Amino acid sequence: MHELWLCKSVLEIIKQKVLEKKCTHVKKIVLEMGSLAAIDKAALIFSFNIVTEGTFAQNATLEIIDIPGEAFCESCQKLGPVQQYYDACQICGSHALNITQGEELRVQSMVVE
């Protein structure tokens, strides 16, 4: 269950910002999560609630923005959507794809007090 480790890492990132801004409480955290990142959203939310318990982020709302997979095709030189790593280009059928989006997990923003 790597989602627990991911949530601990997210909490560390948020902690740095909280200390930097001299805040006391985080009310909301917005994450961007790529569809190719192999992260179970339900497990991430569950882990987030466990990891934030007793911290400055306890009871914070977690919003997750889904980022669709996208790849650049080396054959036809076009960008196109991908659902999985082994998908073919939807334009020309080639498998010479370079993923350009969809693997990320990043903190987009947070609301603090």
N, C-alpha and C positions, 0 to 999 in steps of 0.2 A: 504494500500500500504506500506508494511513493507520494501520494497526495498529502499525507501527514508531514513528510519532509518538506514538500513544496510550501505548505502553509507556514511552517516554521521559518522558512527563508523569506516569505512575504512579510511575516511579522517582524523580522529583523530589519527589512527595508523600511517598513513603516516606523519602527522604533527610532531609526536614525533620523527620519524626517520630524518625528514628534519632538525629539531632543533638540534638533536644530531650530525648530519653530517655537520651542518652549510651550508646547500644548499639554493638556492634561488628559484629554479623552478624544478618541476617534469615534465618530458617529457613523461614518459610512466609508466603505472601501470599494472602489470600482476596479475590477480586473479585466484585462483583455485575454481571452483564452482561444488559441487556435484549434480548429477542428482536427488537425493532424498531430496535436501535442500528446496524444495518448493519455489524457487526463479524464478521469471519471468525474463529471460535474457533481453528482450526488455525494461521492466520497470526498471531494474537495470541500463542499459546504459542511459536511459532517466534521471533517478534520479542522476546518476553520473554527467552528464553534468550540471544539476541544482545546485547540491551541490558544485561543484568545481568552479563555476563561481565567479570571483573576488578573488580567492585564489591562492596560490602558485602552485596549480595543474590545473589551468584553461588551457584549450586546450590540456591537457595531453591525450595521446592515452590510451584507456582502452582495454586490451587484456584479454579475458576470456578463460581459459582452462577448458573444461568439464571433470569432474571426474565421471566415471560410478559407479553405485551402485554395491556393492559386499557384500556378507554375508557368514558367517560361519554356516554350518548346524550342529546342535547338534546331529542329528540322524546318518548321514553318515560320519561326521567329515571331510567334504570337503568344500572348498571355491568355491563359484559360483556367477555368475552375478544375479542381481535383478533389475527389472525395476521400481517396486513399492513396498511399504511396505508389502502388503498382498500377494506377490508372494510366490509360493512354491519353494522348492529346485528343480533345474532343473535336479539333479542327482537321487534323491530318492523320491521326491514329498512331503517331510515333510514340515511343516510350522514352525518347531522349528529353526528359523533362528536368528542369531545375526548380525546386520549390522556392517560391518568393514570399509566400505568406501562408500562415496557418499552423506554424510550429511554436508560436510564441505563448508565453504566459508572462504578462507584465502588469505592474500596478499603473493604471491610467491616471487615477486621481483618488483623493480622499477628502472627507469633510471632517474637520477637527474643531474642538473648542478649547 
